[in-house]
Every structure is written in C-alpha cells, then in structure tokens.
Amino acid sequence: MGAPLNPFRRVRTSLDILAPGIVQNHITVGASWTLVGGTGLSGSVTYAPPTIVDGSNSVSAPFGGCEANIHLSEVLVTLPVGWHL
C-alpha cells in the first residue's frame, strides 16, 4: 500500500511472508473477575483488521522474478484462570 506507517518495505515482502507481522491497527476488549475462594478469571478479545502489502521487485529473477504480496488479519481470544496464593 505504501503507507508511511507501514514498517515493511515493498521490496522485503519475499522474506516477510514467513512471518507477516504487518498489523497497523487493532481493537482490544478485556475484563477480569475475582471469584469466590480467590480464583481469578480474565478474558480478552483482540481484532486486527486486514492489512495488505503488495510487493515490488520482491523476488529476484534467479528465484522466479515474481511479486510476493502479503496480507494479515488476526483475532485473538484469551481466557486465563489464576489462583491467589
């Protein structure tokens, strides 16, 4: 996309395809509760909307000479349980 906030250059997409950490924005909601007996319960949901980086000369000619376009969106849910000692 070429956005100035994107930390990944378009020429590096061939390497970044292994771990495309290109999220720019996310929304997180969470809460914690203490239950009877000192047990703690927490939960959260995180959503990262899709981000796309289109490659430009990302794969050199000896390796096929094509573009590596990457995209990523995420949903993360956590439900940890804890005990107060």
C-alpha positions in Angstrom: 0.0 0.0 0.0 3.0 2.3 0.5 1.5 3.9 3.6 4.2 5.8 5.6 3.1 4.0 8.8 3.9 0.6 7.4 7.2 -0.6 8.7 7.7 -3.2 5.9 9.2 -2.1 2.6 7.7 -3.5 -0.6 11.0 -5.0 -1.6 11.2 -7.1 1.5 7.9 -9.0 1.1 9.6 -12.2 0.0 11.2 -12.5 3.5 8.3 -11.1 5.4 5.9 -13.8 4.0 7.3 -16.2 6.6 6.1 -14.0 9.5 3.9 -11.2 8.2 3.7 -9.0 11.2 2.2 -6.1 9.3 -0.7 -5.2 11.6 -1.1 -1.4 11.9 -4.3 -1.1 14.0 -6.1 -3.3 16.5 -9.1 -3.2 18.9 -8.9 -4.9 22.2 -11.6 -5.5 24.9 -10.9 -7.3 28.2 -12.1 -7.8 31.7 -11.1 -9.6 35.0 -13.2 -11.1 37.8 -12.3 -12.4 41.2 -14.5 -15.4 42.1 -15.3 -17.0 45.5 -12.2 -18.6 47.0 -9.6 -16.2 45.4 -9.9 -17.7 41.9 -9.4 -15.1 39.2 -10.8 -15.2 35.7 -9.9 -12.9 32.9 -10.7 -12.6 29.3 -9.9 -10.5 26.3 -10.6 -10.4 22.6 -8.3 -8.6 20.1 -9.2 -7.9 16.4 -6.7 -6.6 13.9 -8.4 -5.7 10.6 -6.7 -6.8 7.3 -3.5 -5.1 6.2 -2.1 -5.7 2.8 1.4 -5.1 1.4 1.9 -5.5 -2.3 5.5 -6.5 -3.3 7.6 -4.6 -5.7 10.6 -6.5 -7.1 10.4 -8.6 -4.1 11.6 -11.9 -5.6 14.8 -11.6 -7.7 15.0 -13.1 -11.2 17.1 -16.2 -10.2 14.3 -17.2 -7.8 11.4 -16.8 -10.2 11.2 -13.0 -10.6 7.7 -12.6 -9.2 6.0 -10.5 -6.6 5.3 -11.6 -3.0 2.1 -9.9 -1.8 1.3 -10.4 1.9 -1.8 -9.8 4.0 -2.7 -10.4 7.6 -5.7 -10.1 9.9 -5.9 -11.5 13.3 -8.4 -12.5 16.0 -7.0 -13.4 19.4 -9.1 -14.7 22.3 -7.6 -15.3 25.8 -9.3 -16.9 28.8 -6.7 -17.2 31.6 -7.6 -18.6 35.1 -5.5 -17.8 38.2 -5.4 -18.6 41.9 -4.4 -16.2 44.6 -1.9 -17.9 47.0 
